[in-house]
Amino acid sequence: MSQIRQIIYVSSSLAELNTDALNQILSVARSNNEKNDVTGVLLYHLGIFLQVLEGAESTIDKLFSTISADKRHKRVIVLSDELIESRDFDNWRMGYINVKDNPPKGLVDLLTFYSNEELALIKDGRAKSLLLSFKNTHSNSIL
């Protein structure tokens, strides 16, 4: 079995996105991810994205280059980039969790570190643990 590349990153949108704009991003991502065998999840809160992407190394390289160059967001910072034996989000072409009304403390803390440019204070694995926690507690509410 070949290894899977997993990237977790955070970025800031240039403008607050409404539901229609987010749905358009998700629609395109899900279609492309289906074609390219990419899985992952996207969290969006107060103009900040937290996303995990999983797939073949060359596919993720190309996808992340495209994402990094996207002019709709800025300050793209990789929190984790690793090769894994199996996908953590294997059934999600691009899960999306709406945390607008009730963001958990872990997400608020991470985004506060990001907003204050203190990402070095985030311990290794914290972002991944947070995303896996979302996966486990929100499996039935993924859009």
C-alpha positions, 0 to 999 in steps of 0.5 A: 500500500502506498502512503498518503500525503496529508496537509493541514493548513490555515488561511484567511479569506480576503472577505467574509464569505456568505453561505452561497460563496462557501457552497460554490467553493465546496461544490468545485472542491468536491467535484475535483476531489472526486476526480483526483481521489482527494479526501478531507474536511474544511472548517470556516469561521470568521473569515479563517479556513482550516482544512485537511487534504489527503491524497497521492503525494503528486496530486496534493502537491499540485492541489496545494500549489493551486490553493496557495495561489488562490487570490480569495485568501491570504496567509496560507500557513501549513500546520502539518505536512506528513505521509500517513499509512491510511486516510483519516477522512477516507469517506469525505470528498470534502466535508464541511462543518458549519461552526458559525454559531457554536465554535468549540474552544479548541477551534477558537484557540487555534484561530486566535493563535493564527490571528495573533501570528503565534502559530509557533505556540500550537503544539504538534498535532493539535490541528489534526487532533481538533479535526479528528475530534470534529470528524468523530463528533460531527459525522452525522452533520457533515455537509 
